[in-house]
Each structure stands twice: as C-alpha cells, then as structure tokens.
C-alpha cells in the first residue's frame, strides 16, 4: 500500500464525505436502518451518529480500508451499538444468506470495482423482508455536466480511491435485481455539480 493510500487518501475521503451538505443527506436516510445492519463502505463511521439505537441491534461494518476502520470503531463506541468490523471487499461478504434486515450504503457504490458482484452479494445477505438504503453521488441528468464527469473520471479514479463520477447508480441498483420503492435526486447546494448530483432512497428484493 502506498503512503498516499495509507495516510492521505483516508483523510481526503473523510473530509469530502463529512461536509455539511453531505451530512444532511446522511440524516435523511441513515435513521431508517433497523435490526441487523450491514453497512457497505463504513469508512470512518460517519453514519453512526444518525443510527437509531432503539431500532438497530448490531452493525456489521465492511470496508476495504483498514486505515479507515479505526475511525469507525471509535465512532461506534460512542453510540453503544454493537459493531463488528469487516476489513474486506464487498464482492465477497462473509455473512449467511438472508442474514441482515438492512443494507446501508452511502457514498460508496461509486468506488466499488466489481459493482455487479457486490450488489449481488448485498441481495444474498438481505432478508426477503429487508431493505437496501442508499445515498450516493453519480451521473448527472444535464448533458454538459455529464460530459465533464466522463472526461474527469479517469483522472479522478486515480486520486479519489477509485471513485467514478459518471455512474448511474439507481440504474445499477435496478440492474442488480433490486426494486427501488423510494427515490429522490438533486444537486447538493454548495457543491460542484460534477460531484454533487445525489440520489437517495430505499430498495427491496
């Protein structure tokens, strides 16, 4: 692992994912989590303050970055919610089939290489009555913005931890077999449009 990946990138990701507009987005979706929760891309644990302790039994926090997991462990301890860290890739989730009530993913799907495999795994571990809660940035509806997203994505992937600016993530979720039952979208205020088109909602099996 390079020094950039170990020390600089985690701080950059944590800073960009904890701006005021982004945290307001987390506040809209994270409190809906309940039961046994699997969070994909738990990162530094920025979602923990928004979890409802009366509704959540435990959180499995999966992230491929061991450098980010220390923050998640610290933030989880403040909530009193049982936390089980998993330093792994999302393409192979070490949980049983039909094991969790909620899969939570925020600002992560943009950076998963094998996204189809990861979403298939999320479907596998989710109970038939469970829900996928998502809040992501991605491809904008405006042609000029999308053009710049496509132009900048090759460079941004190299410096942004694999993040793809031009992914249509609601479409990817549907293509994986989920049924989106609630979806809202908008440009985040105070954020550059190439980074700031957000989609959030709920999907079921």
Protein Blocks (a to p, Z undefined) as FASTA:
>chain_A
ZZklmmmmmmmmmmmmmcfklmmmmmmmmmmpgcjaddehklnopmmmmpcfklpmbdcd
ddfblklmmmmmmmmmmnopacddddddfklccbdehkbfbdcdehklmmmmblmlmmmm
mmmmpcfkbccddddddddfbfklmmmmmmmmmmmmmmnnopafkbcfklmmmmnopacf
bdcddddehiafklmcccdddddZZ
